[in-house]
Amino acid sequence: MLNLNVEIDQNSGFCFGVVYAIEMAEDILQHDKLYCLGDIVHNDEEVKRLEAKGLTIIDHDELRNLRDVNVLIRAHGEPPSTYQIAIENNLTLIDASCPVVLKLQNRIKNSFDKDEHIFIYGKHGHAEVKGLQGQTNGEAVVFQDLSELDIHQLPRELTLYSQTTKSTDQFYKIKEELTAAGIQVNANDTICRQVSNRDRDLRNFAKQFDIIVFVSGTKSSNGKVLYTICKENNPNTYFVSNKDELDPTWFNSNDRVGICGATSTPMWLMEEIKNELHTY
């Protein structure tokens, strides 16, 4: 036995938006069938758990063929076109869009109505970003990195927003670079503080242990960001999606092991990882 000393980061786990969406899904699944537009959360293990309770994951093409059923909108939010389809198909929408995302959608819509040049710092194709772009009829410019933009061709005044789960530091670096290029930037820091605060908390957590096991789904943008932060602060950081991906050779006797995860990582999964480590 390695006698590992294992501790779970109590600041990790679902953000309130994901908790809200999952609670809504579980309540309905107790008495009715429920479809979910896209993975309810970017964590395959949690999706499997809810599918076992009867949740059916669908995509937008499948949505168009549904009639007279319940459809959950997950925390990431949706563009206006999804609500229009629901009206046409007599779908009952259970809207679990995160309040932080809804507020951002409204701000972008207001900027669009004022004919502002809107730029969104976010991941191409991400569900939240699609919902944000939908507020502008697809006219907002989405970029993951400033290198994608030809700064010399940009309008001399623009309005900058961010996907809620992006890096705060990176957002302000982008603002500074654009301003240095002579562009007037109306910057809107729309990053969720529950996410940005974890950035700081994880830096401290990662430094306290010999080994960090970071638990996240591979689809989670937030997971990739937070894993990188852990790795920067503790080189002995390993990324796993479930207990089967653990490797006993990572550990030495009496190691102090910290377990943490993304805003899309369920606490029960981190507990499962902890229990597995105690068998070593």
Backbone hydrogen bonds, N-H to C=O, Kabsch-Sander energy under -0.5 kcal/mol:
donor,donor_aa,acceptor,acceptor_aa,energy
2,L,280,Y,-0.9
5,N,255,D,-2.7
6,V,4,L,-0.8
7,E,257,V,-2.6
9,D,259,I,-3.2
10,Q,8,I,-0.6
12,S,9,D,-1.6
13,G,262,A,-0.8
15,C,263,T,-1.5
19,V,15,C,-2.2
20,Y,16,F,-2.3
21,A,17,G,-1.8
22,I,18,V,-2.5
23,E,19,V,-2.4
24,M,20,Y,-2.0
25,A,21,A,-2.1
26,E,22,I,-2.7
27,D,23,E,-2.1
28,I,24,M,-1.9
29,L,25,A,-2.5
30,Q,26,E,-0.8
30,Q,27,D,-0.6
31,H,28,I,-1.8
32,D,28,I,-2.1
34,L,54,G,-0.6
35,Y,70,N,-2.2
36,C,56,T,-2.8
37,L,72,L,-2.2
38,G,36,C,-1.3
38,G,58,I,-2.5
43,N,41,V,-2.5
47,V,43,N,-2.2
48,K,44,D,-2.4
49,R,45,E,-1.8
50,L,46,E,-2.0
51,E,47,V,-2.5
52,A,48,K,-1.9
53,K,49,R,-0.5
53,K,50,L,-0.6
54,G,51,E,-1.4
55,L,50,L,-2.1
56,T,34,L,-2.1
57,I,55,L,-0.5
58,I,36,C,-2.9
63,L,59,D,-1.8
64,R,60,H,-1.3
65,N,62,E,-1.1
66,L,63,L,-1.5
68,D,89,N,-1.7
71,V,92,T,-2.7
72,L,35,Y,-3.4
73,I,94,I,-2.6
74,R,72,L,-0.6
77,G,74,R,-1.8
82,T,79,P,-1.4
83,Y,79,P,-0.8
84,Q,80,P,-1.7
85,I,81,S,-2.0
86,A,82,T,-1.9
87,I,83,Y,-1.8
88,E,84,Q,-2.2
89,N,85,I,-2.3
90,N,87,I,-0.8
91,L,86,A,-2.6
92,T,69,V,-2.6
93,L,91,L,-0.8
94,I,71,V,-2.9
95,D,93,L,-0.8
96,A,73,I,-2.4
96,A,94,I,-1.0
98,C,75,A,-2.2
102,L,98,C,-2.6
103,K,99,P,-2.2
104,L,100,V,-1.7
105,Q,101,V,-2.7
106,N,102,L,-2.2
107,R,103,K,-1.9
108,I,104,L,-2.4
109,K,105,Q,-2.4
110,N,106,N,-2.3
111,S,107,R,-2.1
112,F,108,I,-2.5
113,D,109,K,-2.4
114,K,110,N,-0.9
115,D,112,F,-2.0
116,E,111,S,-2.1
118,I,116,E,-0.9
119,F,159,T,-2.8
120,I,141,V,-3.4
121,Y,119,F,-0.5
121,Y,161,Y,-2.7
122,G,120,I,-0.9
122,G,143,F,-2.0
126,H,123,K,-1.9
130,K,126,H,-2.4
131,G,127,A,-1.8
132,L,128,E,-2.0
133,Q,129,V,-3.0
134,G,130,K,-1.8
135,Q,131,G,-0.5
135,Q,132,L,-1.2
136,T,133,Q,-1.9
137,N,134,G,-1.2
138,G,133,Q,-2.3
139,E,136,T,-1.7
141,V,118,I,-2.5
142,V,140,A,-0.6
143,F,120,I,-2.3
148,E,145,D,-2.1
149,L,146,L,-1.8
151,I,149,L,-1.1
153,Q,150,D,-2.0
154,L,150,D,-0.6
154,L,151,I,-1.0
158,L,184,Q,-2.3
159,T,117,H,-3.4
160,L,158,L,-0.5
160,L,186,N,-2.1
161,Y,119,F,-2.8
163,Q,121,Y,-2.8
166,K,163,Q,-1.6
171,F,167,S,-1.9
172,Y,168,T,-2.1
173,K,169,D,-1.7
174,I,170,Q,-2.2
175,K,171,F,-2.1
176,E,172,Y,-2.3
177,E,173,K,-2.4
178,L,174,I,-2.4
179,T,175,K,-2.5
180,A,176,E,-2.5
181,A,177,E,-1.0
182,G,179,T,-1.8
183,I,178,L,-1.9
184,Q,156,R,-3.2
185,V,183,I,-0.7
186,N,158,L,-2.9
186,N,184,Q,-0.6
187,A,185,V,-1.2
188,N,160,L,-2.7
189,D,187,A,-0.6
190,T,188,N,-1.3
192,C,164,T,-2.3
195,V,192,C,-0.7
196,S,192,C,-2.7
197,N,193,R,-2.5
198,R,194,Q,-0.6
199,D,195,V,-1.1
200,R,196,S,-1.1
201,D,197,N,-2.5
202,L,198,R,-3.0
203,R,199,D,-1.4
204,N,200,R,-1.4
205,F,201,D,-2.4
206,A,202,L,-3.1
207,K,203,R,-1.0
208,Q,205,F,-1.5
209,F,206,A,-1.0
210,D,256,R,-1.7
211,I,256,R,-2.0
212,I,236,N,-2.5
213,V,258,G,-3.0
214,F,212,I,-0.6
214,F,238,Y,-3.4
215,V,213,V,-0.6
215,V,260,C,-3.1
216,S,214,F,-0.5
216,S,240,V,-2.1
217,G,42,H,-0.5
220,S,217,G,-1.2
221,S,219,K,-0.6
224,K,220,S,-1.7
225,V,221,S,-1.9
226,L,222,N,-2.6
227,Y,223,G,-2.5
228,T,224,K,-1.8
229,I,225,V,-1.7
230,C,226,L,-2.2
231,K,227,Y,-2.6
232,E,228,T,-2.2
233,N,229,I,-1.5
234,N,230,C,-1.9
237,T,235,P,-1.3
238,Y,212,I,-2.8
240,V,214,F,-2.7
240,V,238,Y,-0.5
245,E,242,N,-1.6
246,L,243,K,-1.5
250,W,247,D,-2.2
251,F,248,P,-1.5
254,N,2,L,-3.5
255,D,252,N,-1.8
257,V,5,N,-2.9
257,V,255,D,-0.7
258,G,211,I,-2.8
259,I,7,E,-2.8
260,C,213,V,-2.0
262,A,215,V,-1.1
265,T,262,A,-1.6
269,L,266,P,-0.6
270,M,266,P,-1.3
271,E,267,M,-2.3
272,E,268,W,-1.7
273,I,269,L,-1.9
274,K,270,M,-2.2
275,N,271,E,-2.5
276,E,272,E,-2.0
277,L,273,I,-2.2
278,H,274,K,-1.6
279,T,276,E,-1.6
280,Y,277,L,-1.3
